[in-house]
């Protein structure tokens, strides 16, 4: 087997050169990180679950005509994706007050928001991913006004889809983080949804109990991170009721 060229390694994923021009292989790691990697732990099997859940969501987005970088899943840990130029923004869509919004504005966590709110954060770990405005984004050239319109339109459409998807399986979509990239196709440039959408990047609460089924279980030392991600996968029909991801390795077992 030829040694693959590593293009980039982040906190939760590695990007390798793809088999064809314009493609990459996205590998999901088992690392759980929080607070810009000040908190770190390896959770065996987490990468498998995020890969499967993100595949499920991106396939649905593609089917709905929402453009993404996703092509197909290759194996338990890897996806084939289109190579895009990542826009250095985290796009956060909030439906319910939680996390930093509650802290910044003194709103009790769990309070429904009057409407969905879109926030932007500059992707820079050294600066702690500071919150920025559309004025900052266009002034510093991270994205132009037309691209911002496209990003906001994508964020609204993805939020509508995810809210309905999770509501249908008894889960409240509190908020989620989305990243976008520029996909170059001949002389055309399209803004597409990139990175991943998984319990790592969403706040997901059980509709009845408000039990957290996302990375807050790790951030807040609640335990049961892998079990929570498995529960999300089961409800979405990705795992059968009698399937699980083993705690000792990324293998789905019957």
Secondary structure, 3 states (H helix, E strand, C coil): CCCCCEEEECCCEEEEECCCCCEEEEEECCEEEECCCCEEEECCCHHHHHHHHHHHHHHHHHHCCCCECEEEECCCCEEEEECCEECCEEEEEEEECCHHHHHHHCCCCCCEEEEEEEEEEECCHHHCCCEECHHHHHHCCCCCHHHHHHHHHHHHHHHHHHHHHHHCCCEEEEEEEEEEEEEEECCEEEEEEECCCCCCCEEEEECCCCCECCCHHHHCCCCCHHHHHHHHHHHCCCCCCCCEECCCCCCEEC
